[in-house]
Amino acid sequence: MTLFIEGHSCSYELQRIVQMFFPGEKVAVVPSCTGPKQKPYVEAVLSGGKAAVLWVPEHGEPLTAPARGITQDAPKYEIEHLLGVMLYSLLSKATGLRPQWGVLTGIRPVRLLLSKMQQGLSGDALHADFVEHYLVSESRFSLALQTAEAENRILQRSTPDSFSLYVSIPFCPTRCAYCSFVSQTVERAAKYIPEYVEKLCEELRYIAAIASDLGLKLRTVYFGGGTPTTLDAQQLARLMDVIGQAFDLSDIWEYTVEAGRPDTITADKLYAIKNGGAKRISINPQTLDDRVLQAIGRRHTTAQLMQAYALARQVGFDCINMDLIAGLPTDTQEGFQNSLDQVVKMAPENITVHTLTVKRAADMTFERAKEQFGLVTGMVDYARETVIAGGWQPYYLYRQAGSLSALENVGYAKPGSEGLYNVYIMDETHSIFAAGAGASTKLKRQETGLLKRVFNYKYPYEYISQFPEVLRRKDLIRAFYQGD
Ligand code: SF4
């Protein structure tokens, strides 16, 4: 698909709006509307004080919207907004779809809401801004508002000397069909694991020394990946011992280990995690339908999930998160509702509901996307209503490019059990020092908003072979805080 633009340079936002209607579709931007055009395409033109949009499908009649007046020298954001609204309305009419977040294409709509509130907008004015100006649906406006209140409380806790620690374990038992992480199957990467753990311990000690010199306060620790419980109990215990010895954990607010795949969870690993100091774990079913689990390449069953959950409770974990995904291949509305109802019955402290993301256009034809639109919206709406009615509250929300129906991922929590790290990483509130392959450190100066990223090598073999460079890059943390 091509997006032709003329008379302006608002390609990025308009491209994202087109992609909301055609998930996974590659939309090429061409800065001229003259010359031969291959269908399907979209045109967005600013000429002679008028904005105009046109949609030409591969088959069928072209569709256009009445031109609207705007001065050629209006600020870019005004031109972008007007063309965006016109394009959204035109594509809604053409496809019959109405993406719930209107013309908001950003991944953090709640941050926008919070910034509007800080500017003094509230009540009807805030509602009008979101619902009428940005075309956000009533349900998403109300979800954003609820999330903003909880999120703001968590953000307020962070101070300029706060930081979080992320530990990357990029190994999994098998690869899920929808995976977009840098994770390798144990089958492929088992040989790297012992040395990887050793190097990781070294990197963690190195980071701890820098944090201590700078007088920073560790607030949250998060083991993610991958599936950290792919490691054995001794490896987990070793890493957590190193963290316990090297960092000052006395002022810590949260310590999470993702135990994502139920088939990796054993009693000795759970005890190692608990004795290592973690109080929060994540056990992620994604679906409780064995047929769907098979279809997405996860080699565990619902029975294993139930056992792993019961075991975690026995070991004494009283803060458990469970992830579900709406829109998984072969899942149905009934199947998703059944998964969600079972999770609600199990009563974990946190439930996170994701919307599946389409990675490539080849994975999704428009007809299929259209079919999925209503289905996935129904799933996500059912989840929101059921979970909130059950006493969980939304506390963080983000969107991903290419998510089905341009919907959101939402973390819900029983009051007081919110996953703080999730908010800090999403909002880029404070620095996250990240260790391990595929991890990226985010350095944040709260006073000025300055943000800098420092990347580690992507794959375990590179991380191990280039380890001196990994440590050298960590010195950038010191330089950042010392203002270099
Ligand atoms: S468990 Fe997560 S990281 Fe591992 S393969 Fe599946 S989606 Fe990827």
Residues whose N, C-alpha, C, O or C-beta is under 5 A from the ligand:
A	BS01	SF4	C172 T174 R175 C176 C179 F181 S183 G225 G226 T227 G260
